[in-house]
């Protein structure tokens, strides 16, 4: 079940949001997908800009820069 979430903070230590730039299902947009223990939860937020997506993430998260080993669509991650 995929639905857009807004400012919900029931994240825990095993939760991570990964921000993608222009994934195939959302051309010309950014999407942050939530993962728990490296499993996609189906929760996501969408925005026209990276800042739009950042504003929709739960408060209190810490940004991680992308790794050279990340998929090219990955812009950043939040834990």
PDB file as gemmi writes it, atoms N, CA and C in Angstrom:
CRYST1    1.000    1.000    1.000  90.00  90.00  90.00 P 1                      
ATOM      1  N   UNK A   1       0.841  -1.177   0.000  1.00  0.00           N  
ATOM      2  CA  UNK A   1       0.000   0.000   0.000  1.00  0.00           C  
ATOM      3  C   UNK A   1       0.889   1.243   0.000  1.00  0.00           C  
ATOM      4  N   UNK A   2       0.880   2.005  -1.072  1.00  0.00           N  
ATOM      5  CA  UNK A   2       1.664   3.217  -1.171  1.00  0.00           C  
ATOM      6  C   UNK A   2       0.777   4.426  -1.010  1.00  0.00           C  
ATOM      7  N   UNK A   3       1.156   5.293  -0.094  1.00  0.00           N  
ATOM      8  CA  UNK A   3       0.423   6.549   0.028  1.00  0.00           C  
ATOM      9  C   UNK A   3       1.378   7.619   0.506  1.00  0.00           C  
ATOM     10  N   UNK A   4       1.105   8.835   0.119  1.00  0.00           N  
ATOM     11  CA  UNK A   4       1.971   9.936   0.496  1.00  0.00           C  
ATOM     12  C   UNK A   4       1.746  10.259   1.963  1.00  0.00           C  
ATOM     13  N   UNK A   5       2.836  10.416   2.690  1.00  0.00           N  
ATOM     14  CA  UNK A   5       2.789  10.720   4.114  1.00  0.00           C  
ATOM     15  C   UNK A   5       3.280  12.147   4.326  1.00  0.00           C  
ATOM     16  N   UNK A   6       2.853  12.771   5.408  1.00  0.00           N  
ATOM     17  CA  UNK A   6       3.364  14.093   5.734  1.00  0.00           C  
ATOM     18  C   UNK A   6       3.674  14.177   7.215  1.00  0.00           C  
ATOM     19  N   UNK A   7       4.854  14.678   7.525  1.00  0.00           N  
ATOM     20  CA  UNK A   7       5.304  14.974   8.885  1.00  0.00           C  
ATOM     21  C   UNK A   7       4.820  14.018   9.959  1.00  0.00           C  
ATOM     22  N   UNK A   8       5.062  12.760   9.771  1.00  0.00           N  
ATOM     23  CA  UNK A   8       4.749  11.749  10.769  1.00  0.00           C  
ATOM     24  C   UNK A   8       6.054  11.245  11.343  1.00  0.00           C  
ATOM     25  N   UNK A   9       6.183  11.250  12.663  1.00  0.00           N  
ATOM     26  CA  UNK A   9       7.460  10.850  13.229  1.00  0.00           C  
ATOM     27  C   UNK A   9       7.294   9.650  14.145  1.00  0.00           C  
ATOM     28  N   UNK A  10       7.020   8.512  13.555  1.00  0.00           N  
ATOM     29  CA  UNK A  10       7.032   7.269  14.316  1.00  0.00           C  
ATOM     30  C   UNK A  10       8.243   6.441  13.885  1.00  0.00           C  
ATOM     31  N   UNK A  11       9.244   7.155  13.326  1.00  0.00           N  
ATOM     32  CA  UNK A  11      10.479   6.490  12.919  1.00  0.00           C  
ATOM     33  C   UNK A  11      11.205   5.956  14.147  1.00  0.00           C  
ATOM     34  N   UNK A  12      12.006   4.953  13.936  1.00  0.00           N  
ATOM     35  CA  UNK A  12      12.837   4.412  14.999  1.00  0.00           C  
ATOM     36  C   UNK A  12      14.251   4.211  14.460  1.00  0.00           C  
ATOM     37  N   UNK A  13      15.095   3.570  15.240  1.00  0.00           N  
ATOM     38  CA  UNK A  13      16.491   3.413  14.847  1.00  0.00           C  
ATOM     39  C   UNK A  13      16.679   2.592  13.578  1.00  0.00           C  
ATOM     40  N   UNK A  14      15.712   1.797  13.188  1.00  0.00           N  
ATOM     41  CA  UNK A  14      15.870   0.968  11.998  1.00  0.00           C  
ATOM     42  C   UNK A  14      15.217   1.599  10.774  1.00  0.00           C  
ATOM     43  N   UNK A  15      14.727   2.825  10.904  1.00  0.00           N  
ATOM     44  CA  UNK A  15      14.026   3.485   9.817  1.00  0.00           C  
ATOM     45  C   UNK A  15      14.948   4.453   9.083  1.00  0.00           C  
ATOM     46  N   UNK A  16      14.809   4.482   7.755  1.00  0.00           N  
ATOM     47  CA  UNK A  16      15.619   5.358   6.914  1.00  0.00           C  
ATOM     48  C   UNK A  16      14.767   5.848   5.742  1.00  0.00           C  
ATOM     49  N   UNK A  17      14.975   7.091   5.350  1.00  0.00           N  
ATOM     50  CA  UNK A  17      14.329   7.645   4.168  1.00  0.00           C  
ATOM     51  C   UNK A  17      15.401   7.835   3.109  1.00  0.00           C  
ATOM     52  N   UNK A  18      15.168   7.324   1.904  1.00  0.00           N  
ATOM     53  CA  UNK A  18      16.106   7.486   0.803  1.00  0.00           C  
ATOM     54  C   UNK A  18      15.456   8.376  -0.247  1.00  0.00           C  
ATOM     55  N   UNK A  19      16.166   9.440  -0.630  1.00  0.00           N  
ATOM     56  CA  UNK A  19      15.643  10.424  -1.587  1.00  0.00           C  
ATOM     57  C   UNK A  19      16.191  10.111  -2.973  1.00  0.00           C  
ATOM     58  N   UNK A  20      15.271   9.980  -3.926  1.00  0.00           N  
ATOM     59  CA  UNK A  20      15.613   9.677  -5.316  1.00  0.00           C  
ATOM     60  C   UNK A  20      15.283  10.864  -6.209  1.00  0.00           C  
ATOM     61  N   UNK A  21      16.125  11.096  -7.208  1.00  0.00           N  
ATOM     62  CA  UNK A  21      15.862  12.129  -8.206  1.00  0.00           C  
ATOM     63  C   UNK A  21      15.364  11.470  -9.481  1.00  0.00           C  
ATOM     64  N   UNK A  22      14.170  11.840  -9.903  1.00  0.00           N  
ATOM     65  CA  UNK A  22      13.543  11.367 -11.138  1.00  0.00           C  
ATOM     66  C   UNK A  22      13.499   9.850 -11.277  1.00  0.00           C  
ATOM     67  N   UNK A  23      12.929   9.151 -10.290  1.00  0.00           N  
ATOM     68  CA  UNK A  23      12.753   7.702 -10.494  1.00  0.00           C  
ATOM     69  C   UNK A  23      11.753   7.470 -11.621  1.00  0.00           C  
ATOM     70  N   UNK A  24      11.780   6.312 -12.269  1.00  0.00           N  
ATOM     71  CA  UNK A  24      10.918   6.067 -13.436  1.00  0.00           C  
ATOM     72  C   UNK A  24       9.428   6.357 -13.199  1.00  0.00           C  
ATOM     73  N   UNK A  25       8.915   6.062 -12.025  1.00  0.00           N  
ATOM     74  CA  UNK A  25       7.491   6.274 -11.755  1.00  0.00           C  
ATOM     75  C   UNK A  25       7.150   7.750 -11.520  1.00  0.00           C  
ATOM     76  N   UNK A  26       8.173   8.596 -11.316  1.00  0.00           N  
ATOM     77  CA  UNK A  26       7.949  10.014 -11.019  1.00  0.00           C  
ATOM     78  C   UNK A  26       8.929  10.882 -11.808  1.00  0.00           C  
ATOM     79  N   UNK A  27       8.780  10.943 -13.135  1.00  0.00           N  
ATOM     80  CA  UNK A  27       9.705  11.759 -13.934  1.00  0.00           C  
ATOM     81  C   UNK A  27       9.623  13.231 -13.520  1.00  0.00           C  
ATOM     82  N   UNK A  28      10.765  13.899 -13.526  1.00  0.00           N  
ATOM     83  CA  UNK A  28      10.871  15.322 -13.186  1.00  0.00           C  
ATOM     84  C   UNK A  28      10.484  15.638 -11.747  1.00  0.00           C  
ATOM     85  N   UNK A  29      10.541  14.648 -10.863  1.00  0.00           N  
ATOM     86  CA  UNK A  29      10.222  14.867  -9.455  1.00  0.00           C  
ATOM     87  C   UNK A  29      11.239  14.157  -8.568  1.00  0.00           C  
ATOM     88  N   UNK A  30      11.166  14.494  -7.299  1.00  0.00           N  
ATOM     89  CA  UNK A  30      11.972  13.841  -6.272  1.00  0.00           C  
ATOM     90  C   UNK A  30      11.036  13.009  -5.409  1.00  0.00           C  
ATOM     91  N   UNK A  31      11.514  11.874  -4.938  1.00  0.00           N  
ATOM     92  CA  UNK A  31      10.717  10.993  -4.090  1.00  0.00           C  
ATOM     93  C   UNK A  31      11.588  10.506  -2.943  1.00  0.00           C  
ATOM     94  N   UNK A  32      11.040  10.559  -1.727  1.00  0.00           N  
ATOM     95  CA  UNK A  32      11.712   9.953  -0.574  1.00  0.00           C  
ATOM     96  C   UNK A  32      10.890   8.742  -0.171  1.00  0.00           C  
ATOM     97  N   UNK A  33      11.536   7.595  -0.125  1.00  0.00           N  
ATOM     98  CA  UNK A  33      10.870   6.347   0.259  1.00  0.00           C  
ATOM     99  C   UNK A  33      11.399   5.900   1.620  1.00  0.00           C  
ATOM    100  N   UNK A  34      10.480   5.422   2.441  1.00  0.00           N  
ATOM    101  CA  UNK A  34      10.851   4.981   3.780  1.00  0.00           C  
ATOM    102  C   UNK A  34      11.177   3.487   3.792  1.00  0.00           C  
ATOM    103  N   UNK A  35      12.273   3.146   4.450  1.00  0.00           N  
ATOM    104  CA  UNK A  35      12.707   1.764   4.616  1.00  0.00           C  
ATOM    105  C   UNK A  35      12.843   1.476   6.105  1.00  0.00           C  
ATOM    106  N   UNK A  36      12.497   0.275   6.493  1.00  0.00           N  
ATOM    107  CA  UNK A  36      12.719  -0.210   7.858  1.00  0.00           C  
ATOM    108  C   UNK A  36      13.522  -1.482   7.761  1.00  0.00           C  
ATOM    109  N   UNK A  37      14.655  -1.514   8.438  1.00  0.00           N  
ATOM    110  CA  UNK A  37      15.557  -2.669   8.360  1.00  0.00           C  
ATOM    111  C   UNK A  37      15.838  -3.030   6.898  1.00  0.00           C  
ATOM    112  N   UNK A  38      16.041  -2.008   6.069  1.00  0.00           N  
ATOM    113  CA  UNK A  38      16.377  -2.146   4.646  1.00  0.00           C  
ATOM    114  C   UNK A  38      15.252  -2.730   3.793  1.00  0.00           C  
ATOM    115  N   UNK A  39      14.022  -2.717   4.318  1.00  0.00           N  
ATOM    116  CA  UNK A  39      12.859  -3.186   3.568  1.00  0.00           C  
ATOM    117  C   UNK A  39      11.945  -1.983   3.323  1.00  0.00           C  
ATOM    118  N   UNK A  40      11.563  -1.759   2.065  1.00  0.00           N  
ATOM    119  CA  UNK A  40      10.686  -0.638   1.742  1.00  0.00           C  
ATOM    120  C   UNK A  40       9.337  -0.817   2.421  1.00  0.00           C  
ATOM    121  N   UNK A  41       8.841   0.267   3.054  1.00  0.00           N  
ATOM    122  CA  UNK A  41       7.581   0.204   3.800  1.00  0.00           C  
ATOM    123  C   UNK A  41       6.367   0.540   2.950  1.00  0.00           C  
ATOM    124  N   UNK A  42       6.574   1.157   1.793  1.00  0.00           N  
ATOM    125  CA  UNK A  42       5.453   1.615   0.975  1.00  0.00           C  
ATOM    126  C   UNK A  42       5.107   3.067   1.241  1.00  0.00           C  
ATOM    127  N   UNK A  43       5.705   3.662   2.258  1.00  0.00           N  
ATOM    128  CA  UNK A  43       5.480   5.077   2.549  1.00  0.00           C  
ATOM    129  C   UNK A  43       6.445   5.915   1.716  1.00  0.00           C  
ATOM    130  N   UNK A  44       5.950   7.035   1.197  1.00  0.00           N  
ATOM    131  CA  UNK A  44       6.805   7.914   0.419  1.00  0.00           C  
ATOM    132  C   UNK A  44       6.237   9.318   0.398  1.00  0.00           C  
ATOM    133  N   UNK A  45       7.086  10.275   0.074  1.00  0.00           N  
ATOM    134  CA  UNK A  45       6.670  11.658  -0.162  1.00  0.00           C  
ATOM    135  C   UNK A  45       7.233  12.069  -1.517  1.00  0.00           C  
ATOM    136  N   UNK A  46       6.531  12.964  -2.195  1.00  0.00           N  
ATOM    137  CA  UNK A  46       6.907  13.409  -3.536  1.00  0.00           C  
ATOM    138  C   UNK A  46       6.984  14.930  -3.546  1.00  0.00           C  
ATOM    139  N   UNK A  47       7.928  15.481  -4.309  1.00  0.00           N  
ATOM    140  CA  UNK A  47       8.021  16.925  -4.468  1.00  0.00           C  
ATOM    141  C   UNK A  47       8.641  17.283  -5.801  1.00  0.00           C  
ATOM    142  N   UNK A  48       8.411  18.521  -6.209  1.00  0.00           N  
ATOM    143  CA  UNK A  48       8.986  19.001  -7.467  1.00  0.00           C  
ATOM    144  C   UNK A  48      10.463  19.343  -7.324  1.00  0.00           C  
ATOM    145  N   UNK A  49      10.893  19.645  -6.092  1.00  0.00           N  
ATOM    146  CA  UNK A  49      12.297  19.972  -5.836  1.00  0.00           C  
ATOM    147  C   UNK A  49      12.794  19.149  -4.651  1.00  0.00           C  
ATOM    148  N   UNK A  50      14.109  19.111  -4.506  1.00  0.00           N  
ATOM    149  CA  UNK A  50      14.702  18.424  -3.369  1.00  0.00           C  
ATOM    150  C   UNK A  50      14.227  19.072  -2.061  1.00  0.00           C  
ATOM    151  N   UNK A  51      14.157  20.393  -2.037  1.00  0.00           N  
ATOM    152  CA  UNK A  51      13.687  21.080  -0.836  1.00  0.00           C  
ATOM    153  C   UNK A  51      12.229  20.762  -0.515  1.00  0.00           C  
ATOM    154  N   UNK A  52      11.390  20.574  -1.537  1.00  0.00           N  
ATOM    155  CA  UNK A  52       9.993  20.169  -1.302  1.00  0.00           C  
ATOM    156  C   UNK A  52       9.945  18.847  -0.542  1.00  0.00           C  
ATOM    157  N   UNK A  53      10.746  17.892  -0.972  1.00  0.00           N  
ATOM    158  CA  UNK A  53      10.759  16.575  -0.330  1.00  0.00           C  
ATOM    159  C   UNK A  53      11.319  16.684   1.085  1.00  0.00           C  
ATOM    160  N   UNK A  54      12.406  17.417   1.240  1.00  0.00           N  
ATOM    161  CA  UNK A  54      12.988  17.586   2.578  1.00  0.00           C  
ATOM    162  C   UNK A  54      11.972  18.158   3.565  1.00  0.00           C  
ATOM    163  N   UNK A  55      11.167  19.104   3.107  1.00  0.00           N  
ATOM    164  CA  UNK A  55      10.170  19.737   3.983  1.00  0.00           C  
ATOM    165  C   UNK A  55       9.075  18.765   4.414  1.00  0.00           C  
ATOM    166  N   UNK A  56       8.893  17.686   3.674  1.00  0.00           N  
ATOM    167  CA  UNK A  56       7.842  16.709   3.987  1.00  0.00           C  
ATOM    168  C   UNK A  56       8.336  15.548   4.849  1.00  0.00           C  
ATOM    169  N   UNK A  57       9.642  15.474   5.066  1.00  0.00           N  
ATOM    170  CA  UNK A  57      10.182  14.395   5.896  1.00  0.00           C  
ATOM    171  C   UNK A  57       9.892  14.678   7.368  1.00  0.00           C  
ATOM    172  N   UNK A  58       9.822  13.627   8.180  1.00  0.00           N  
ATOM    173  CA  UNK A  58       9.588  13.827   9.608  1.00  0.00           C  
ATOM    174  C   UNK A  58      10.697  14.681  10.227  1.00  0.00           C  
ATOM    175  N   UNK A  59      10.364  15.513  11.199  1.00  0.00           N  
ATOM    176  CA  UNK A  59      11.388  16.335  11.847  1.00  0.00           C  
ATOM    177  C   UNK A  59      12.340  15.472  12.676  1.00  0.00           C  
ATOM    178  N   UNK A  60      13.542  15.999  12.894  1.00  0.00           N  
ATOM    179  CA  UNK A  60      14.497  15.331  13.762  1.00  0.00           C  
ATOM    180  C   UNK A  60      15.399  14.328  13.085  1.00  0.00           C  
ATOM    181  N   UNK A  61      15.325  14.219  11.757  1.00  0.00           N  
ATOM    182  CA  UNK A  61      16.179  13.272  11.042  1.00  0.00           C  
ATOM    183  C   UNK A  61      17.537  13.896  10.736  1.00  0.00           C  
ATOM    184  N   UNK A  62      18.536  13.052  10.499  1.00  0.00           N  
ATOM    185  CA  UNK A  62      19.876  13.495  10.148  1.00  0.00           C  
ATOM    186  C   UNK A  62      20.175  13.071   8.713  1.00  0.00           C  
ATOM    187  N   UNK A  63      20.688  14.019   7.922  1.00  0.00           N  
ATOM    188  CA  UNK A  63      20.970  13.759   6.504  1.00  0.00           C  
ATOM    189  C   UNK A  63      22.316  13.086   6.332  1.00  0.00           C  
ATOM    190  N   UNK A  64      22.352  12.094   5.442  1.00  0.00           N  
ATOM    191  CA  UNK A  64      23.580  11.424   5.052  1.00  0.00           C  
ATOM    192  C   UNK A  64      23.832  11.708   3.576  1.00  0.00           C  
ATOM    193  N   UNK A  65      25.063  12.040   3.229  1.00  0.00           N  
ATOM    194  CA  UNK A  65      25.416  12.256   1.827  1.00  0.00           C  
ATOM    195  C   UNK A  65      25.363  10.922   1.092  1.00  0.00           C  
ATOM    196  N   UNK A  66      25.185  11.007  -0.200  1.00  0.00           N  
ATOM    197  CA  UNK A  66      25.153   9.790  -0.999  1.00  0.00           C  
ATOM    198  C   UNK A  66      26.547   9.176  -1.062  1.00  0.00           C  
ATOM    199  N   UNK A  67      26.569   7.890  -1.219  1.00  0.00           N  
ATOM    200  CA  UNK A  67      27.808   7.133  -1.358  1.00  0.00           C  
ATOM    201  C   UNK A  67      28.072   6.908  -2.844  1.00  0.00           C  
ATOM    202  N   UNK A  68      29.318   6.744  -3.196  1.00  0.00           N  
ATOM    203  CA  UNK A  68      29.652   6.463  -4.600  1.00  0.00           C  
ATOM    204  C   UNK A  68      29.081   5.114  -5.036  1.00  0.00           C  
ATOM    205  N   UNK A  69      28.704   4.265  -4.080  1.00  0.00           N  
ATOM    206  CA  UNK A  69      28.128   2.962  -4.402  1.00  0.00           C  
ATOM    207  C   UNK A  69      26.602   3.009  -4.538  1.00  0.00           C  
ATOM    208  N   UNK A  70      25.984   4.157  -4.233  1.00  0.00           N  
ATOM    209  CA  UNK A  70      24.525   4.280  -4.347  1.00  0.00           C  
ATOM    210  C   UNK A  70      24.089   4.264  -5.805  1.00  0.00           C  
ATOM    211  N   UNK A  71      22.855   3.881  -6.018  1.00  0.00           N  
ATOM    212  CA  UNK A  71      22.234   3.984  -7.335  1.00  0.00           C  
ATOM    213  C   UNK A  71      22.345   5.441  -7.793  1.00  0.00           C  
ATOM    214  N   UNK A  72      22.572   5.698  -9.083  1.00  0.00           N  
ATOM    215  CA  UNK A  72      22.706   7.077  -9.561  1.00  0.00           C  
ATOM    216  C   UNK A  72      21.495   7.973  -9.262  1.00  0.00           C  
ATOM    217  N   UNK A  73      20.314   7.392  -9.086  1.00  0.00           N  
ATOM    218  CA  UNK A  73      19.126   8.197  -8.771  1.00  0.00           C  
ATOM    219  C   UNK A  73      19.082   8.670  -7.317  1.00  0.00           C  
ATOM    220  N   UNK A  74      19.877   8.042  -6.437  1.00  0.00           N  
ATOM    221  CA  UNK A  74      19.862   8.408  -5.023  1.00  0.00           C  
ATOM    222  C   UNK A  74      20.583   9.735  -4.831  1.00  0.00           C  
ATOM    223  N   UNK A  75      19.892  10.691  -4.198  1.00  0.00           N  
ATOM    224  CA  UNK A  75      20.491  11.993  -3.903  1.00  0.00           C  
ATOM    225  C   UNK A  75      21.055  12.061  -2.493  1.00  0.00           C  
ATOM    226  N   UNK A  76      20.317  11.487  -1.527  1.00  0.00           N  
ATOM    227  CA  UNK A  76      20.728  11.522  -0.130  1.00  0.00           C  
ATOM    228  C   UNK A  76      19.849  10.568   0.659  1.00  0.00           C  
ATOM    229  N   UNK A  77      20.229  10.326   1.910  1.00  0.00           N  
ATOM    230  CA  UNK A  77      19.442   9.484   2.809  1.00  0.00           C  
ATOM    231  C   UNK A  77      19.281  10.213   4.123  1.00  0.00           C  
ATOM    232  N   UNK A  78      18.234   9.856   4.860  1.00  0.00           N  
ATOM    233  CA  UNK A  78      17.948  10.465   6.167  1.00  0.00           C  
ATOM    234  C   UNK A  78      17.673   9.368   7.190  1.00  0.00           C  
ATOM    235  N   UNK A  79      18.315   9.499   8.353  1.00  0.00           N  
ATOM    236  CA  UNK A  79      18.047   8.552   9.448  1.00  0.00           C  
ATOM    237  C   UNK A  79      17.662   9.318  10.702  1.00  0.00           C  
TER     238      UNK A  79                                                      
END                                                                             
